[in-house]
């Protein structure tokens, strides 16, 4: 007995029938269309079915508005893989996403969904691009096994995996029982392993910092003091040119300056990251602009003027040459913040201002 009774028009109470799923793709479709049914996922999340990786297609990959990543594998109890093989499969998918380049991830997403993953669509004060890139780099995933029925051995296996997985990874199983009576359809999610997952997630969230200019500066004062003054001068110069700092929610400090054209259309970003052994560095990312049509992108003479100004800054010359050679698709090399003199920063910001004309 399902424990649910539905009152009929004549006043009687009847138990709904067990509808189940004819194929795993039915469960997959429900969760892809309604990601809020997945524990820990918001209604603002975006989903991609059959996300392709070297390990094969992952059933559903979910990106939330804060850059959180959820991997969902759907299996029916009748599938012989339900216990042992699916565990290796889930972690294989996760391992292939671990350290995946953000642009490769975005390309795979668009190839599969025919829709670009809008990395600018994030809550105010956060950079979705930086947060997602950080989660990919650090292997910070929520792994969900979605099933129609769960048995004690599978429940125990999920609880063990969740206990043994690293602090950045949570593993849960959700039983989505499906009932039906006439036109009425009922879904009964029951979560296993969530209590331990929530404890780990709470700890993980405490480790994440929503960086803003002040917290970034405070962190530098303790860990990278030589870059405090260059950081402050860069932000002040950028602010005077209309470029505002946007922080990320990551473990290590990260943030960016969105680079806009005259109509406030985003062309790219100047990102600030801290790398162990290298210190705070700058990355220029114009891959968004590299994919624009001629009608959308700035005029060719504007781009040429911008690159010429970049080439006039010795420390940025290699960046400019790579941007020119790749049609703005290259993001290399990173530039140590400490290598930029005040004059270089002023010339750099002036060059970026060319794109606003």
C-alpha atoms as a printed R data frame, in Angstrom:
    type eleno elety resid chain resno       x      y       z
1   ATOM     1    CA   UNK     A     1   0.000  0.000   0.000
2   ATOM     2    CA   UNK     A     2   1.395  3.404  -0.985
3   ATOM     3    CA   UNK     A     3  -0.010  5.174   2.068
4   ATOM     4    CA   UNK     A     4  -1.889  7.609  -0.165
5   ATOM     5    CA   UNK     A     5  -5.642  7.596  -0.689
6   ATOM     6    CA   UNK     A     6  -7.433  9.895  -3.126
7   ATOM     7    CA   UNK     A     7 -10.999 10.949  -2.471
8   ATOM     8    CA   UNK     A     8 -13.312 10.217  -5.377
9   ATOM     9    CA   UNK     A     9 -16.308 12.179  -6.583
10  ATOM    10    CA   UNK     A    10 -18.688  9.815  -4.766
11  ATOM    11    CA   UNK     A    11 -16.875 10.373  -1.465
12  ATOM    12    CA   UNK     A    12 -14.993  7.079  -1.424
13  ATOM    13    CA   UNK     A    13 -11.210  6.808  -0.965
14  ATOM    14    CA   UNK     A    14  -9.101  4.819  -3.402
15  ATOM    15    CA   UNK     A    15  -5.406  4.026  -3.547
16  ATOM    16    CA   UNK     A    16  -3.636  5.197  -6.730
17  ATOM    17    CA   UNK     A    17  -1.970  2.686  -9.045
18  ATOM    18    CA   UNK     A    18   1.788  2.237  -9.251
19  ATOM    19    CA   UNK     A    19   2.574  3.887 -12.613
20  ATOM    20    CA   UNK     A    20   6.335  3.397 -12.556
21  ATOM    21    CA   UNK     A    21   8.458  4.224 -15.610
22  ATOM    22    CA   UNK     A    22   8.560  2.350 -18.890
23  ATOM    23    CA   UNK     A    23  12.109  3.610 -19.506
24  ATOM    24    CA   UNK     A    24  14.803  5.453 -17.583
25  ATOM    25    CA   UNK     A    25  14.444  8.333 -20.044
26  ATOM    26    CA   UNK     A    26  10.993  9.118 -18.569
27  ATOM    27    CA   UNK     A    27  12.485  9.802 -15.136
28  ATOM    28    CA   UNK     A    28  15.326 11.684 -16.770
29  ATOM    29    CA   UNK     A    29  12.887 13.951 -18.632
30  ATOM    30    CA   UNK     A    30  10.893 14.766 -15.490
31  ATOM    31    CA   UNK     A    31  14.008 15.825 -13.569
32  ATOM    32    CA   UNK     A    32  15.486 17.761 -16.489
33  ATOM    33    CA   UNK     A    33  12.266 19.771 -16.880
34  ATOM    34    CA   UNK     A    34  11.815 20.249 -13.116
35  ATOM    35    CA   UNK     A    35  15.302 20.468 -11.549
36  ATOM    36    CA   UNK     A    36  13.811 21.728  -8.277
37  ATOM    37    CA   UNK     A    37  12.761 18.097  -7.651
38  ATOM    38    CA   UNK     A    38  16.462 17.289  -7.149
39  ATOM    39    CA   UNK     A    39  17.578 17.889  -3.533
40  ATOM    40    CA   UNK     A    40  19.648 21.049  -3.149
41  ATOM    41    CA   UNK     A    41  18.770 22.423  -6.604
42  ATOM    42    CA   UNK     A    42  16.825 25.652  -7.098
43  ATOM    43    CA   UNK     A    43  14.126 26.527  -9.630
44  ATOM    44    CA   UNK     A    44  16.648 28.871 -11.315
45  ATOM    45    CA   UNK     A    45  18.945 25.981 -12.235
46  ATOM    46    CA   UNK     A    46  19.645 24.979 -15.837
47  ATOM    47    CA   UNK     A    47  19.860 21.377 -17.004
48  ATOM    48    CA   UNK     A    48  21.560 19.500 -19.806
49  ATOM    49    CA   UNK     A    49  20.552 15.944 -20.695
50  ATOM    50    CA   UNK     A    50  23.128 13.459 -21.987
51  ATOM    51    CA   UNK     A    51  26.066 15.799 -21.334
52  ATOM    52    CA   UNK     A    52  28.922 14.259 -23.291
53  ATOM    53    CA   UNK     A    53  32.232 13.430 -21.635
54  ATOM    54    CA   UNK     A    54  35.053 10.991 -22.287
55  ATOM    55    CA   UNK     A    55  33.243  8.523 -20.032
56  ATOM    56    CA   UNK     A    56  30.083  8.763 -22.148
57  ATOM    57    CA   UNK     A    57  26.923 10.820 -21.707
58  ATOM    58    CA   UNK     A    58  25.924 11.784 -18.165
59  ATOM    59    CA   UNK     A    59  22.129 11.589 -17.794
60  ATOM    60    CA   UNK     A    60  21.654 15.115 -16.403
61  ATOM    61    CA   UNK     A    61  24.133 17.844 -15.516
62  ATOM    62    CA   UNK     A    62  22.673 20.745 -13.532
63  ATOM    63    CA   UNK     A    63  24.198 24.213 -13.149
64  ATOM    64    CA   UNK     A    64  22.587 26.374 -10.482
65  ATOM    65    CA   UNK     A    65  22.566 30.179 -10.527
66  ATOM    66    CA   UNK     A    66  25.473 30.256  -8.052
67  ATOM    67    CA   UNK     A    67  27.647 27.915 -10.129
68  ATOM    68    CA   UNK     A    68  26.915 24.771  -8.086
69  ATOM    69    CA   UNK     A    69  27.142 21.540 -10.115
70  ATOM    70    CA   UNK     A    70  24.894 18.501  -9.734
71  ATOM    71    CA   UNK     A    71  25.341 15.241 -11.650
72  ATOM    72    CA   UNK     A    72  22.270 12.997 -11.866
73  ATOM    73    CA   UNK     A    73  22.248  9.376 -12.982
74  ATOM    74    CA   UNK     A    74  18.817  7.786 -13.517
75  ATOM    75    CA   UNK     A    75  18.382  4.033 -13.063
76  ATOM    76    CA   UNK     A    76  15.385  1.729 -12.710
77  ATOM    77    CA   UNK     A    77  15.386 -1.144 -10.233
78  ATOM    78    CA   UNK     A    78  15.039 -3.559 -13.147
79  ATOM    79    CA   UNK     A    79  18.393 -2.385 -14.538
80  ATOM    80    CA   UNK     A    80  21.135 -4.903 -13.620
81  ATOM    81    CA   UNK     A    81  23.561 -1.968 -13.215
82  ATOM    82    CA   UNK     A    82  21.537 -0.537 -10.335
83  ATOM    83    CA   UNK     A    83  24.021 -1.514  -7.627
84  ATOM    84    CA   UNK     A    84  27.647 -1.974  -8.550
85  ATOM    85    CA   UNK     A    85  28.221 -0.630 -12.050
86  ATOM    86    CA   UNK     A    86  26.294  2.592 -11.530
87  ATOM    87    CA   UNK     A    87  28.577  3.662  -8.663
88  ATOM    88    CA   UNK     A    88  31.674  3.442 -10.842
89  ATOM    89    CA   UNK     A    89  29.750  5.136 -13.626
90  ATOM    90    CA   UNK     A    90  28.773  8.125 -11.464
91  ATOM    91    CA   UNK     A    91  32.308  8.699 -10.230
92  ATOM    92    CA   UNK     A    92  33.694  8.205 -13.742
93  ATOM    93    CA   UNK     A    93  31.477 11.047 -15.006
94  ATOM    94    CA   UNK     A    94  32.546 13.225 -12.072
95  ATOM    95    CA   UNK     A    95  36.233 12.510 -12.719
96  ATOM    96    CA   UNK     A    96  35.880 13.585 -16.377
97  ATOM    97    CA   UNK     A    97  34.310 16.893 -15.344
98  ATOM    98    CA   UNK     A    98  36.991 17.453 -12.699
99  ATOM    99    CA   UNK     A    99  39.420 20.150 -13.941
100 ATOM   100    CA   UNK     A   100  37.488 20.567 -17.214
101 ATOM   101    CA   UNK     A   101  38.099 23.970 -18.775
102 ATOM   102    CA   UNK     A   102  35.128 26.307 -18.397
103 ATOM   103    CA   UNK     A   103  35.059 27.025 -22.127
104 ATOM   104    CA   UNK     A   104  35.094 23.313 -22.985
105 ATOM   105    CA   UNK     A   105  32.240 22.787 -20.529
106 ATOM   106    CA   UNK     A   106  30.259 25.658 -22.094
107 ATOM   107    CA   UNK     A   107  30.877 24.316 -25.601
108 ATOM   108    CA   UNK     A   108  29.746 20.804 -24.625
109 ATOM   109    CA   UNK     A   109  26.656 22.292 -23.006
110 ATOM   110    CA   UNK     A   110  25.696 24.319 -26.081
111 ATOM   111    CA   UNK     A   111  26.424 21.415 -28.427
112 ATOM   112    CA   UNK     A   112  24.025 19.205 -26.506
113 ATOM   113    CA   UNK     A   113  21.265 21.714 -25.662
114 ATOM   114    CA   UNK     A   114  21.566 24.045 -28.694
115 ATOM   115    CA   UNK     A   115  21.478 26.872 -26.128
116 ATOM   116    CA   UNK     A   116  24.437 28.786 -24.745
117 ATOM   117    CA   UNK     A   117  25.084 28.579 -21.023
118 ATOM   118    CA   UNK     A   118  24.717 32.220 -20.015
119 ATOM   119    CA   UNK     A   119  27.621 32.663 -17.627
120 ATOM   120    CA   UNK     A   120  26.577 36.247 -16.894
121 ATOM   121    CA   UNK     A   121  23.256 35.147 -15.397
122 ATOM   122    CA   UNK     A   122  24.144 35.205 -11.694
123 ATOM   123    CA   UNK     A   123  22.934 36.892  -8.502
124 ATOM   124    CA   UNK     A   124  24.186 40.429  -8.051
125 ATOM   125    CA   UNK     A   125  27.701 40.580  -6.653
126 ATOM   126    CA   UNK     A   126  28.757 37.113  -7.875
127 ATOM   127    CA   UNK     A   127  30.482 35.869 -11.015
128 ATOM   128    CA   UNK     A   128  28.851 32.672 -12.282
129 ATOM   129    CA   UNK     A   129  31.759 32.055 -14.648
130 ATOM   130    CA   UNK     A   130  34.367 32.187 -11.881
131 ATOM   131    CA   UNK     A   131  32.284 30.115  -9.442
132 ATOM   132    CA   UNK     A   132  31.558 27.418 -12.024
133 ATOM   133    CA   UNK     A   133  35.193 27.364 -13.163
134 ATOM   134    CA   UNK     A   134  36.295 26.978  -9.540
135 ATOM   135    CA   UNK     A   135  33.849 24.108  -8.904
136 ATOM   136    CA   UNK     A   136  35.078 22.300 -12.008
137 ATOM   137    CA   UNK     A   137  38.696 22.835 -11.051
138 ATOM   138    CA   UNK     A   138  38.185 21.620  -7.463
139 ATOM   139    CA   UNK     A   139  35.777 18.761  -8.292
140 ATOM   140    CA   UNK     A   140  33.075 20.289  -6.118
141 ATOM   141    CA   UNK     A   141  29.986 18.270  -7.162
142 ATOM   142    CA   UNK     A   142  26.682 16.984  -5.832
143 ATOM   143    CA   UNK     A   143  26.149 13.433  -7.166
144 ATOM   144    CA   UNK     A   144  22.572 12.116  -7.216
145 ATOM   145    CA   UNK     A   145  21.386  8.608  -8.069
146 ATOM   146    CA   UNK     A   146  17.717  8.851  -9.087
147 ATOM   147    CA   UNK     A   147  15.797  5.553  -8.966
148 ATOM   148    CA   UNK     A   148  12.237  4.275  -8.980
149 ATOM   149    CA   UNK     A   149  12.837  1.925  -6.039
150 ATOM   150    CA   UNK     A   150  15.674  1.590  -3.581
151 ATOM   151    CA   UNK     A   151  16.639 -1.447  -1.529
152 ATOM   152    CA   UNK     A   152  18.628 -1.711   1.730
153 ATOM   153    CA   UNK     A   153  21.959 -2.750   0.082
154 ATOM   154    CA   UNK     A   154  21.847  0.227  -2.287
155 ATOM   155    CA   UNK     A   155  20.876  2.540   0.574
156 ATOM   156    CA   UNK     A   156  23.828  1.314   2.630
157 ATOM   157    CA   UNK     A   157  26.171  1.712  -0.347
158 ATOM   158    CA   UNK     A   158  25.101  5.350  -0.871
159 ATOM   159    CA   UNK     A   159  25.526  6.182   2.799
160 ATOM   160    CA   UNK     A   160  28.999  4.640   2.798
161 ATOM   161    CA   UNK     A   161  30.063  6.511  -0.344
162 ATOM   162    CA   UNK     A   162  28.796  9.784   1.070
163 ATOM   163    CA   UNK     A   163  30.756  9.186   4.269
164 ATOM   164    CA   UNK     A   164  33.947  8.289   2.404
165 ATOM   165    CA   UNK     A   165  33.825 10.932  -0.364
166 ATOM   166    CA   UNK     A   166  35.796 14.146   0.118
167 ATOM   167    CA   UNK     A   167  34.250 17.181   1.817
168 ATOM   168    CA   UNK     A   168  33.502 18.901  -1.507
169 ATOM   169    CA   UNK     A   169  31.463 15.964  -2.879
170 ATOM   170    CA   UNK     A   170  28.106 14.729  -1.620
171 ATOM   171    CA   UNK     A   171  26.458 11.516  -2.785
172 ATOM   172    CA   UNK     A   172  22.756 10.849  -2.270
173 ATOM   173    CA   UNK     A   173  20.062  8.599  -3.697
174 ATOM   174    CA   UNK     A   174  16.476  9.644  -4.337
175 ATOM   175    CA   UNK     A   175  13.612  7.231  -4.840
176 ATOM   176    CA   UNK     A   176  11.000  8.823  -7.111
177 ATOM   177    CA   UNK     A   177   7.925  6.632  -6.716
178 ATOM   178    CA   UNK     A   178   5.374  7.436  -9.417
179 ATOM   179    CA   UNK     A   179   1.664  6.865  -8.846
180 ATOM   180    CA   UNK     A   180  -1.360  7.571 -11.024
181 ATOM   181    CA   UNK     A   181  -5.108  7.608 -10.860
182 ATOM   182    CA   UNK     A   182  -6.901  8.725 -13.969
183 ATOM   183    CA   UNK     A   183  -5.501 12.138 -14.994
184 ATOM   184    CA   UNK     A   184  -3.863 12.636 -11.573
185 ATOM   185    CA   UNK     A   185  -0.138 11.889 -11.407
186 ATOM   186    CA   UNK     A   186   1.734 11.728  -8.083
187 ATOM   187    CA   UNK     A   187   5.479 11.795  -7.504
188 ATOM   188    CA   UNK     A   188   6.818 10.723  -4.089
189 ATOM   189    CA   UNK     A   189  10.522 11.593  -3.668
190 ATOM   190    CA   UNK     A   190  12.298  9.952  -0.749
191 ATOM   191    CA   UNK     A   191  15.923 10.921  -0.106
192 ATOM   192    CA   UNK     A   192  18.645  8.666   1.311
193 ATOM   193    CA   UNK     A   193  21.988  9.917   2.566
194 ATOM   194    CA   UNK     A   194  20.833 13.536   2.699
195 ATOM   195    CA   UNK     A   195  21.497 14.091   6.402
196 ATOM   196    CA   UNK     A   196  25.210 13.390   6.062
197 ATOM   197    CA   UNK     A   197  25.292 15.228   2.730
198 ATOM   198    CA   UNK     A   198  23.774 18.330   4.332
199 ATOM   199    CA   UNK     A   199  26.357 18.275   7.124
200 ATOM   200    CA   UNK     A   200  29.145 18.083   4.539
201 ATOM   201    CA   UNK     A   201  27.489 20.727   2.381
202 ATOM   202    CA   UNK     A   202  27.168 23.101   5.330
203 ATOM   203    CA   UNK     A   203  30.858 22.682   6.102
204 ATOM   204    CA   UNK     A   204  31.709 23.152   2.432
205 ATOM   205    CA   UNK     A   205  29.654 26.354   2.262
206 ATOM   206    CA   UNK     A   206  31.563 27.652   5.289
207 ATOM   207    CA   UNK     A   207  34.775 27.038   3.357
208 ATOM   208    CA   UNK     A   208  33.455 29.061   0.399
209 ATOM   209    CA   UNK     A   209  33.744 32.817   0.509
210 ATOM   210    CA   UNK     A   210  31.637 35.315  -1.406
211 ATOM   211    CA   UNK     A   211  34.542 37.566  -2.305
212 ATOM   212    CA   UNK     A   212  34.137 41.293  -2.731
213 ATOM   213    CA   UNK     A   213  36.809 43.972  -3.054
214 ATOM   214    CA   UNK     A   214  37.174 44.369   0.727
215 ATOM   215    CA   UNK     A   215  37.470 40.642   1.534
216 ATOM   216    CA   UNK     A   216  39.843 40.134  -1.424
217 ATOM   217    CA   UNK     A   217  42.016 42.978  -0.119
218 ATOM   218    CA   UNK     A   218  41.993 41.592   3.447
219 ATOM   219    CA   UNK     A   219  43.013 38.166   2.177
220 ATOM   220    CA   UNK     A   220  45.894 39.679   0.206
221 ATOM   221    CA   UNK     A   221  47.112 41.564   3.268
222 ATOM   222    CA   UNK     A   222  47.583 38.232   5.045
223 ATOM   223    CA   UNK     A   223  48.623 35.903   2.215
224 ATOM   224    CA   UNK     A   224  49.990 38.038  -0.647
225 ATOM   225    CA   UNK     A   225  50.884 41.430   0.877
226 ATOM   226    CA   UNK     A   226  53.070 42.503  -2.027
227 ATOM   227    CA   UNK     A   227  50.002 42.673  -4.259
228 ATOM   228    CA   UNK     A   228  47.759 44.747  -1.988
229 ATOM   229    CA   UNK     A   229  48.861 48.081  -3.444
230 ATOM   230    CA   UNK     A   230  48.744 46.882  -7.104
231 ATOM   231    CA   UNK     A   231  45.265 45.433  -6.424
232 ATOM   232    CA   UNK     A   232  43.970 48.680  -4.956
233 ATOM   233    CA   UNK     A   233  45.459 50.745  -7.775
234 ATOM   234    CA   UNK     A   234  43.984 48.425 -10.425
235 ATOM   235    CA   UNK     A   235  40.489 48.646  -8.912
236 ATOM   236    CA   UNK     A   236  40.679 52.416  -8.470
237 ATOM   237    CA   UNK     A   237  41.852 52.928 -12.057
238 ATOM   238    CA   UNK     A   238  39.192 50.545 -13.367
239 ATOM   239    CA   UNK     A   239  36.463 52.235 -11.319
240 ATOM   240    CA   UNK     A   240  37.371 55.631 -12.742
241 ATOM   241    CA   UNK     A   241  36.891 54.120 -16.216
242 ATOM   242    CA   UNK     A   242  33.491 52.641 -15.332
243 ATOM   243    CA   UNK     A   243  34.683 49.055 -14.715
244 ATOM   244    CA   UNK     A   244  33.297 47.560 -11.496
245 ATOM   245    CA   UNK     A   245  34.705 44.593  -9.569
246 ATOM   246    CA   UNK     A   246  32.432 41.524  -9.298
247 ATOM   247    CA   UNK     A   247  33.376 38.883  -6.721
248 ATOM   248    CA   UNK     A   248  33.041 35.096  -6.924
249 ATOM   249    CA   UNK     A   249  32.008 32.462  -4.413
250 ATOM   250    CA   UNK     A   250  35.088 30.266  -4.226
251 ATOM   251    CA   UNK     A   251  37.632 28.906  -1.753
252 ATOM   252    CA   UNK     A   252  40.557 30.994  -2.957
253 ATOM   253    CA   UNK     A   253  39.991 34.683  -3.782
254 ATOM   254    CA   UNK     A   254  38.619 35.340  -7.250
255 ATOM   255    CA   UNK     A   255  36.746 38.108  -9.002
256 ATOM   256    CA   UNK     A   256  36.454 39.889 -12.299
257 ATOM   257    CA   UNK     A   257  35.933 43.168 -14.111
258 ATOM   258    CA   UNK     A   258  33.239 42.714 -16.797
259 ATOM   259    CA   UNK     A   259  34.339 44.336 -20.056
260 ATOM   260    CA   UNK     A   260  31.405 45.970 -21.852
261 ATOM   261    CA   UNK     A   261  30.898 47.767 -25.121
262 ATOM   262    CA   UNK     A   262  29.201 51.165 -25.464
263 ATOM   263    CA   UNK     A   263  25.736 49.605 -25.255
264 ATOM   264    CA   UNK     A   264  26.650 47.663 -22.067
265 ATOM   265    CA   UNK     A   265  26.890 44.362 -23.940
266 ATOM   266    CA   UNK     A   266  29.427 42.060 -22.326
267 ATOM   267    CA   UNK     A   267  32.468 41.344 -24.478
268 ATOM   268    CA   UNK     A   268  34.666 39.573 -21.964
269 ATOM   269    CA   UNK     A   269  36.200 39.709 -18.512
270 ATOM   270    CA   UNK     A   270  39.394 40.642 -16.773
271 ATOM   271    CA   UNK     A   271  39.604 38.030 -14.017
272 ATOM   272    CA   UNK     A   272  41.733 38.049 -10.882
273 ATOM   273    CA   UNK     A   273  42.804 34.733  -9.354
274 ATOM   274    CA   UNK     A   274  45.293 33.619  -6.742
275 ATOM   275    CA   UNK     A   275  47.564 30.732  -7.758
276 ATOM   276    CA   UNK     A   276  49.895 29.034  -5.290
277 ATOM   277    CA   UNK     A   277  53.476 29.723  -6.292
278 ATOM   278    CA   UNK     A   278  52.490 32.488  -8.696
279 ATOM   279    CA   UNK     A   279  50.480 34.818  -6.516
280 ATOM   280    CA   UNK     A   280  47.617 36.957  -7.743
281 ATOM   281    CA   UNK     A   281  47.308 36.928 -11.524
282 ATOM   282    CA   UNK     A   282  45.179 38.453 -14.245
283 ATOM   283    CA   UNK     A   283  43.450 36.539 -17.031
284 ATOM   284    CA   UNK     A   284  41.806 38.141 -20.076
285 ATOM   285    CA   UNK     A   285  38.858 36.190 -21.412
286 ATOM   286    CA   UNK     A   286  37.250 37.331 -24.667
287 ATOM   287    CA   UNK     A   287  35.874 33.952 -25.783
288 ATOM   288    CA   UNK     A   288  32.352 35.402 -25.650
289 ATOM   289    CA   UNK     A   289  33.345 38.055 -28.197
290 ATOM   290    CA   UNK     A   290  35.152 35.487 -30.360
291 ATOM   291    CA   UNK     A   291  31.795 33.768 -30.945
292 ATOM   292    CA   UNK     A   292  29.910 36.951 -31.861
293 ATOM   293    CA   UNK     A   293  28.835 37.679 -35.415
294 ATOM   294    CA   UNK     A   294  30.338 40.633 -37.260
295 ATOM   295    CA   UNK     A   295  27.155 42.568 -36.546
296 ATOM   296    CA   UNK     A   296  27.409 41.922 -32.787
297 ATOM   297    CA   UNK     A   297  31.153 42.410 -32.273
298 ATOM   298    CA   UNK     A   298  32.909 45.796 -32.226
299 ATOM   299    CA   UNK     A   299  34.105 47.111 -35.581
300 ATOM   300    CA   UNK     A   300  37.345 45.667 -36.879
301 ATOM   301    CA   UNK     A   301  39.183 48.999 -36.620
302 ATOM   302    CA   UNK     A   302  38.152 49.290 -32.944
303 ATOM   303    CA   UNK     A   303  39.498 45.802 -32.215
304 ATOM   304    CA   UNK     A   304  42.716 46.544 -34.059
305 ATOM   305    CA   UNK     A   305  43.173 49.772 -32.082
306 ATOM   306    CA   UNK     A   306  42.547 47.912 -28.831
307 ATOM   307    CA   UNK     A   307  45.130 45.223 -29.651
308 ATOM   308    CA   UNK     A   308  47.653 47.818 -30.774
309 ATOM   309    CA   UNK     A   309  47.312 49.582 -27.422
310 ATOM   310    CA   UNK     A   310  47.756 46.261 -25.607
311 ATOM   311    CA   UNK     A   311  50.876 45.555 -27.641
312 ATOM   312    CA   UNK     A   312  52.301 48.897 -26.465
313 ATOM   313    CA   UNK     A   313  52.334 47.521 -22.900
314 ATOM   314    CA   UNK     A   314  55.395 45.227 -22.763
315 ATOM   315    CA   UNK     A   315  53.978 42.869 -20.129
316 ATOM   316    CA   UNK     A   316  50.753 42.475 -22.170
317 ATOM   317    CA   UNK     A   317  52.370 41.994 -25.566
318 ATOM   318    CA   UNK     A   318  52.112 38.189 -25.539
319 ATOM   319    CA   UNK     A   319  48.481 38.453 -24.473
320 ATOM   320    CA   UNK     A   320  47.742 40.797 -27.385
321 ATOM   321    CA   UNK     A   321  49.562 38.562 -29.880
322 ATOM   322    CA   UNK     A   322  47.610 35.495 -28.728
323 ATOM   323    CA   UNK     A   323  44.312 37.385 -28.875
324 ATOM   324    CA   UNK     A   324  45.086 38.580 -32.395
325 ATOM   325    CA   UNK     A   325  46.235 35.149 -33.630
326 ATOM   326    CA   UNK     A   326  43.281 33.277 -32.094
327 ATOM   327    CA   UNK     A   327  40.562 35.736 -33.036
328 ATOM   328    CA   UNK     A   328  40.111 36.544 -29.319
329 ATOM   329    CA   UNK     A   329  39.561 32.872 -28.390
330 ATOM   330    CA   UNK     A   330  42.843 32.504 -26.455
331 ATOM   331    CA   UNK     A   331  43.014 33.199 -22.720
332 ATOM   332    CA   UNK     A   332  46.778 32.825 -22.392
333 ATOM   333    CA   UNK     A   333  49.049 33.761 -20.842
334 ATOM   334    CA   UNK     A   334  48.065 34.770 -17.332
335 ATOM   335    CA   UNK     A   335  49.817 37.944 -16.176
336 ATOM   336    CA   UNK     A   336  51.137 38.248 -12.604
337 ATOM   337    CA   UNK     A   337  49.603 41.329 -11.011
338 ATOM   338    CA   UNK     A   338  52.992 42.208  -9.537
339 ATOM   339    CA   UNK     A   339  54.456 42.567 -13.053
340 ATOM   340    CA   UNK     A   340  52.153 45.495 -13.873
341 ATOM   341    CA   UNK     A   341  53.522 48.931 -13.083
342 ATOM   342    CA   UNK     A   342  51.131 51.812 -12.422
343 ATOM   343    CA   UNK     A   343  51.758 53.076 -15.939
344 ATOM   344    CA   UNK     A   344  51.016 49.610 -17.351
345 ATOM   345    CA   UNK     A   345  47.742 49.456 -15.425
346 ATOM   346    CA   UNK     A   346  46.699 52.864 -16.737
347 ATOM   347    CA   UNK     A   347  47.578 51.888 -20.319
348 ATOM   348    CA   UNK     A   348  45.733 48.578 -19.919
349 ATOM   349    CA   UNK     A   349  42.542 50.208 -18.642
350 ATOM   350    CA   UNK     A   350  42.779 52.848 -21.374
351 ATOM   351    CA   UNK     A   351  43.044 50.100 -23.996
352 ATOM   352    CA   UNK     A   352  39.987 48.318 -22.567
353 ATOM   353    CA   UNK     A   353  38.135 51.633 -22.744
354 ATOM   354    CA   UNK     A   354  38.659 51.581 -26.511
355 ATOM   355    CA   UNK     A   355  36.120 48.775 -26.710
356 ATOM   356    CA   UNK     A   356  33.401 51.040 -25.282
357 ATOM   357    CA   UNK     A   357  33.535 53.385 -28.283
